[in-house]
């Protein structure tokens, strides 16, 4: 499968298209095919580093961009 990954925060230039093995569903799980996906403010804020350090426990659900 194809996946977009990033190792560092930054703009769109840090995104990389890579091939990954298809994940194998575990007991009680299913694999879902995604045809399209949206990008919302929380997504780009997390990727850009605006939501705090990558891997931190800070909740992104309540984070919004400054006015």
matplotlib code that plots the C-alpha trace (Angstrom):
import matplotlib.pyplot as plt

x = [0.0, 1.1, 1.4, 2.4, 4.9, 7.0, 9.9, 10.2, 7.8, 7.5, 5.7, 4.5, 8.2, 8.7, 6.0, 7.2, 5.2, 6.3, 5.3, 4.2, 3.1, -0.7, -1.5, -3.0, -6.1, -6.0, -8.8, -12.0, -10.5, -11.1, -9.0, -10.8, -9.9, -9.6, -10.3, -10.0, -9.1, -9.4, -6.9, -8.3, -6.6, -5.5, -3.7, -1.6, -1.0, 0.4, 2.6, 3.9, 4.8, 2.3, 0.5, 3.6, 6.4, 5.8, 5.1, 4.0, 0.9, -0.7, -4.3, -4.8, -8.6, -8.9, -6.1, -7.1, -5.0, -4.5, -6.7]
y = [0.0, 3.6, 5.9, 9.5, 9.7, 12.4, 12.2, 15.9, 18.8, 21.2, 22.1, 19.9, 19.3, 17.0, 14.6, 11.4, 8.8, 5.3, 1.7, -0.2, -3.8, -4.1, -4.4, -7.8, -7.3, -8.9, -10.8, -8.6, -6.1, -5.3, -3.6, -0.7, 0.7, 4.5, 6.1, 9.8, 11.6, 15.2, 17.4, 19.5, 22.2, 19.7, 17.6, 20.4, 21.9, 18.6, 18.1, 21.6, 21.5, 24.2, 21.7, 20.9, 18.5, 15.4, 12.4, 14.6, 13.6, 17.0, 16.6, 17.7, 17.4, 20.7, 22.6, 25.3, 27.8, 31.2, 33.9]
z = [0.0, -0.4, 2.6, 3.3, 6.1, 7.8, 10.2, 11.0, 11.5, 8.6, 5.5, 2.7, 1.7, 4.6, 3.4, 1.7, -0.4, 0.6, 0.0, 3.1, 3.7, 4.1, 7.8, 8.9, 11.0, 14.4, 16.1, 16.2, 13.8, 10.1, 7.4, 5.7, 2.3, 2.3, -1.1, 0.0, 3.1, 4.2, 6.0, 8.9, 11.0, 13.7, 11.0, 9.6, 13.1, 14.3, 11.3, 11.3, 15.0, 16.0, 18.2, 20.4, 20.1, 18.1, 20.3, 23.2, 25.2, 24.6, 23.5, 19.9, 20.2, 22.1, 20.3, 17.9, 16.0, 17.6, 16.2]

ax = plt.figure().add_subplot(projection="3d")
ax.plot(x, y, z, "-o")
ax.set_aspect("equal")
plt.show()
